[in-house]
Amino acid sequence: MNGLAQKVAFVTGGGSGIGRQVSHRLASEGSKVGVVDLREDAAQTVVDEIVAAGGEAMVIVADVTSSAQVEQGVAKLVESYGSLHYVVNCAGVAFGEGGVVECSEAAWDKTMAINVKSIFLTGKFAIPKIIEAGGGSIVNIASVFGLVANPDECGYAASKGAVINLTRQMAVQHARDGVRVNAVLPSDCDTPLIAGLLGVEGDELTAAKAELAAPIPMGRLAQPEEIAAGIAFLLSDDAGFITGVSLPIDGGFLTK
């Protein structure tokens, strides 16, 4: 991808799933990566993998719902690498919380904090640094369920709808600052988050994943590497005139 080499990226949720693959992809393209995760051991594992492959990365332990910790994480990355060009907001949760009658207030609040507030906070503290660096790009992970209803996840669907419109707002406000802001909308993706949500193992897990894949025209779940590839494109100079877009990476799910 054009323009990714020697850039600095802040990747939330970088310790597993899509965030892990984004961290690897950007490092393979020559970016320096801050792997941001609440779990230090998970982030360290990803950093060790990147370094072993010849890339450059560092661990940033932060709760992305905490203003102070996000601010400190951004400052740590800039202090270490000298600048900041990219943010990828991969941190997210899905509880299978049910509809508004079944969903607990605690589940609703936590979903909104991790899936939406974290993007507000990274934008607050990272965008000024990106502008100082001469411009850059942000990619937020939303979901196809930010555009269509999922009857079993009121909080998740609402949060991802919020991500889509927050992405548009950020894109419009900062377009002339040289900061592009886009979102990707994955369908169900084969990650530890999905496995944890399903709550089964072995053959039962295989069957449950097949059931999730059934509505997808391509007949399978997305792979984290495929989402990471779309994110790398949106960050890169190849997407230099793209901002405010919500790009489905969904095997045709939203075409139906």
C-alpha positions, 0 to 999 in steps of 0.5 A: 500500500502506498504511504504506509511505510515509516508512519506511526499507528495507534491500534486499539484492541490490538491484542487479539482478533481484528486488532491483532491482524491490523497490527501485523498488517501495518507493521508488514507495510513498514508502519510503527505500531502502538499495540493498545490493549487492556491486557498487557500479556496479549499486547506483548505477544503481538509486539513480540510477533511483529518484532520477530518478523522484522517490524517495529511495535510497542505495548501500550496498556490502556483502558480505552474508556478512560480519558486519562489512559487514552491521553497517556497512551497517545502521549507515550506513542508520540514520545517514543516514535516522534509523531502519530499518523494513524488510528485504528479503533478495533476495541469492541465488545458484544454481549448478546444482551438481547432487546431493550426489555432483556438488556441490563443497564450495565450491559448497555453502558459498557457496550456504549463505553467500549464501542463508542466512547473509546472512539470519541476519546481516541479522536479527542487526543489523537487528532491534534497529534495527527494534524501536527504530523501533517495529516493522516487517517483514522479507521473505526470498526463499525458493523453491518449491524449498525445498518440492519437490525439484530433482534438479540443485540440492542446495545451492540446495534445501537453502538455500531450505528453511532460509530457510523455517524460519528465517523461521518461527523469526524470526517466532515469536521477534519477534512480540511485538516488533512485527517481522513476518517472512515469506517469498515462494516464487517459481517460476523468475523471468525475471531475470539470475540465471536467464539466467546459470544457463542459460548461453545466449543468443538463441533458445537462451535463449528456448527454455530459458526456455520449458522452465523455464516448462512445469511452471508452470500459467500457462505462463510465468516469473514477472516480477520486478515480480510478486514485488516486488508480493507483497513490498510487500504483506507489508511493508505495514500491509495484512498487519499480522496476517500473520507466519511465512508462506511465500507462493508466487508461482508461477503455480500451480506448487505446486498440482500 
